[in-house]
Structure formats: structure tokens, C-alpha cells
């Protein structure tokens, strides 16, 4: 989050971060995260703007993303060039009053989702993840899956990442569309954090040092950064996050605080990924490719 994108060399490298850019309707664009598949070129899952920079000039102009579910579109709080989803934050960013202050720091996060099937004839990328930090600072610890299309061929993998290091692929887990993924990230003693990613009967755990402030937690669908540029988001269809927790308890995601992903040229931008409102229990939401806002999943 230093105001410029990070380029990562080497096949399979990836870095994730939050960033903002000017979008349609006066919205600011917020982003984070990234990952790479073994078949992908140099990939960085990170937009980089320092906290004070990445929120500068953001507009909280609420708008709906489309008429999902026949019930009318719910307001969208923020826009991003590489993120869509939800974040909870210790403090309410001055330019985003639609993200209310929780008043607590975050020592753990978890979330579950179904690996979406990507389609397309060209090359495009997508990542789905849960993490801590990155929304209001330049730190980030995260883990998730990547769903890419490389020259028309789908590729799927799992990874974990701690900025500023590139992503580490989880080679022991084979990821396929339709798999049920659960990520849990928890602070332990001595600055050690435990990252666990479970895919059905497959499970991976690692302990890593991390010193971020723990001022936000996120559940995100992302367009990673490839070769120093935010990649075209792969058509992932839809997925749903569920069973989100923070600090060991079920999260209550604030209504009307979600963010959409906006891509396009300087003169023509369009929403390419949008979340639903939180479900009835507040611990999950649906996410769809395109601009039509989905209905919340059943609680």
C-alpha cells in the first residue's frame, strides 16, 4: 500500500494488498490480495496504497449494483479495481463512514466458501480469500484459493501469504471447482500465527511470524496483479462465503458496507464482481461475477 504496484518476478509468485482508484459514480476503488497458479506468469495479488493514501479521495456515495434477486439492489459502500467483498475494521475510515468502527482489534479470522468454476477462452485471473489487515494499513496475512484461466485452460490452486513476501502455493492440496474450502488464521504466542486451509479431507497448516496491527479482517474475491498490472477478473460465476468468524466468534458483517470490483478503460468502467448483502445471521454473503447483485444466501 505504498501508492505503487509491486511487481513480482518468477512464475507462481504473488502478493496481495489493498488499493484504491477512481471508479464510476465517484466511488473510490479499493483492493488487496493476489496469487498465482503454477501455469501462470509472474503474478502479484496486491494493489499497493498506504493506508493514508489508499483511502484518500474515497467517496462513500452509496449505490446499488443491479437488481439482484428481484428485491432491488442494496447500497454498495466502496469500489475497488481489484477487490470485492466485505471488511470489518477497528476504526471507521474517515472517507468511508459506511464501514462502521468495531472498536476491537483482530487476532483471528475464518471463513468458508465453495471453489467457483472459471470459464473463458482467453487469460484471466481470480482469487478468493480471507485475511487480517490490508484494509486500512499495508500489512496483510491471508490464505485462499486461486481460479485462473490461462489461454482458455482453467487452473486452480491454494496458497497462503504474508506481505511483503510473495504468496506461497500449497502444493500438498489439490483444488477443484466445487470443493468446500475453510481458512482459519489465528494469532498464537510469541508473534506466531497459525494458518490452516482445509479442502474436504485435505488439510494444510503452517505457523508463521506476523507483526501486523490486526485492524481489519476481510472476505474477498480479487483480481490479482499480474506483471505489475491488475489482471482481468476471470468469470467465476458465483460463490458464497459462510461461517465467517473473528476473534473466535461469529462475525456480524454490517449491512450496506460491501465493496464491488470495477474494471475497464479510462473512459469506460463496469462492475465485474459484486457481493450480496450479508445473510440473515451476518456471517456470510454471496458474490457474483458481473454487475447484478445476488440475493443473500440462506442463513
N, C-alpha and C positions, 0 to 999 in steps of 0.2 A: 504494500500500500504506500509506495513512495512516489506516486504520481507518474510512474512509467512502468510499462510491462516488463516482466522478466523473461528473458529468452533462455531456454534450457536446451543444451546440446546433448545429443546421444539418444538413440532410439529408446523409447519407453520412459523417458524422464518426464516428470510432471510436477507442477507446483500450483497451489490453489490460493486465491486471495479474494478479498472483496474490493470492488471498484465501482466508481460512479462515472456516468457520462450523460450528456444531454440527450433526452429522448423526446418522444412525441408528447404533445399536450403539456409541455413544460415540465414533465417529470424528469427527475434525475435517474440515472441508471446505475444500479448497484451491482457488484459482482464479487465472487470468490471462487476458489477451488479450481482443480484441474486434474486430469490423469491421462495416462497413455496406455494403449494396448501394445502387445509385443509386435503387432504388424504395423503400428502407426509410426509416422516420422516423429521428429522431436516435438514433444507435447508438453505444454506447461498449463496447468489448470489454475491460473491465478491472474486476476486483474489486480494491479497494484496501485493503490492510492492510500496515503497515510490517513489515519482517522480524521484529522482536521481537514485534510484535502478531499477525501473521498465523499464527505458529506457536504462540502462547500457548494452552495448554489442549488441544493436539492429543493425541489418543490414537493409539498405534500398534497398537491392537487389530486383529490380522490376521483377515480373514475371506474366505471365497470369495464371489464374486458370482453364482454359479449354475453349473449343471452343464454347462459348455460342452464340446463335442467328445467327450462320453462318457468323458472321462478324469478327471472330477472337477475342481472349481474350485480354482485356485491362490490362495494368500493375496493379499489386497489390502492395501497398506501405508497408503494415505491416501484420504480422501474430500474432495470439493470441491463447492461449489454452482455452479461454472462450468467446471471443468477435468476432463478425464480423459486419461490417457496416462502418460508417463514423463518423469522429470527425472534428470539426473546432477548431483551437487553437489560443490563443493570440500570442504566440511565437512559432516558428518552433523548435521542439525538435532537439537537436544537432545531434542525430543519425537518425533522420527522416526528411531530407530536403524535402521529398515528401509530407509532411504536411506543407504547407506554413503558415507563420505568418500572422494573420489578423490584429494585432496591436490594437485590441479592446477587452475589457472585456465584459462578457455576463451577462445580467440582466434578460433575458427571453429566453425560447426555446419552440417550439411547433412542433408537428408532428402528422401525421395521418397514420394509417395502417389498414389492414384487418386481423382479428384474423385467423391465419392459423389452419388447421385441422391436428392434430398429429396422427401418426399411429405407430403400432408396437405391438409385443406380450410380451415384457419384461417391463423394467422400465427405463425411460429416461426422460430428462427434457429440457425445453426451456423457454426463457423469451424474450419478445420484449419490448423495452422501449425507452424513450427519457429522457435526463437529462443534467445537468450542472456540470462541474468539473469531476475529476476522471481520465482524460486522462494524465494530467501532474502533478497531486497532489493527495493527499489522502482524499480530501473532495469529497462529491457527494450528489446531490439532484436529485431524479428521480422518475418516475412513469411509469407503463406499465401493460402488461398482461403476464400471465404465461400459458404455454400449455405443460402439462406433460402427460406421460403415466405411470401409476402405475400398475404393474402386468397385463399389457395389456388393462387397462381401462383408457381412456382419462379423464383428469381433466383440467378445465380452471378457472382462476380467475384473478382479478385485484388487484393492490397493489400500495402503494407509499412507499418511503424510503429515509431517510437522515442518512448517515453514522455519527457515528459508530453504531447507533441504528439498530436493525433488521427491516426488512420490516413490514409494517402494511397492512394486507389484507383489501380490500374494500368490506365488506360483503353486502353492500346495492346494489351492481351491480352484475347481473348475466351475465357471459360471455359465449358466444357460438361461435363456429367456423363460420366464415363469417361475424361476427359483425364488424362494422366500428368504430374504436377507434380514439379519438383525445385526446392528452395530451398537456396541457399548463402549464408551470411553470414560474412564474413572481415574480420578487422582488418588494416589496412594501416599505413602510416607516418603520423605527424603527427595521430593521433587520428581518421583517416578509416577508415570501414568500407565494404566493398562488399557490396551486397545484390543477388543475382541470383535471379530467378524464371523458370523455363523451363516452358513448356506446349507439349509436342510441338515443332513447328518455330518457335513463338513464344518470344521471349526478351526480358527486361527487366533492365536493370542500372542501379543508381544508387549513387553514393558519398555518404556522409553522415557528419557528425561524431557521435561517440558516446563518452561517457566513463564508461560503467558499469564495475563491477569485474570482470565476467566470472566470477562464482562459480557459475553453473549453466548448463545447456543443456537444452532441452525439446523434446518432440514431443507435441503436444496436440490433442485435439478439445475445442472450447469452446462453451459457451452464452454469447454476448456479452451485454453490458449495454446495454439499450435504454431511453432515457428515465430513466436513473438506477436501473433495476432489472434484475437478471439475467433475461434473456428465457427463455421456454420453449424448450428444446432442440428443434430440428427433427428429425424422424425421418429420419436419414441412412442408415439401413440398416446398412451396414458399409463399412469401408475398411481399408487396411493401409499402415503405414509400412515403408519398406525403405531399405537402403543408408545408414543413419544414420552420420554421422562427427562427430568432434570433433577439433579441432586437426590436421586433415588426415589422420587415421587412422580406421579403422572403430571405432565405439563398441562397447563391450561392456556393454549395459544389465544392471544387476544383477537377478537373479531376485527375485521377491516384493517389488518396490519400486514397483509401479504404483499409480495412483490412479484412482478411479471418480468419476463425476459423480452427485450426489444432488440431486433436486428434489422439491418438494411443499409442502404446507401445514405449519404449525407442528406439527400433530398427526399428519400422515401424510406420510412421505417415502419415496421409492423411488429405486432406482438407475436412471438413464436412459441411461448410457453407461459402458462398461467395456472395458478392454484385456485382451488375452490375455497370457500370459507371453511374454517375449522369444522370438524364433525361435532355431533351433539355433546361429546364428552370433552372436546377441546384438545385431544391428544393426537389428532391426525387430520389429514386432508387429502383430497385428490389433486392430481396435477395432469394437465393435458397439453399435448403439442398443439400449437395454433393459438388463435385469439378467442375461442369460445370457452368461456369459463364453465368448468364442470360443476355438477352438484356435489355437495359433500358426501363422502361415503357413509354407509350406515354405521352407527356407533357400535 
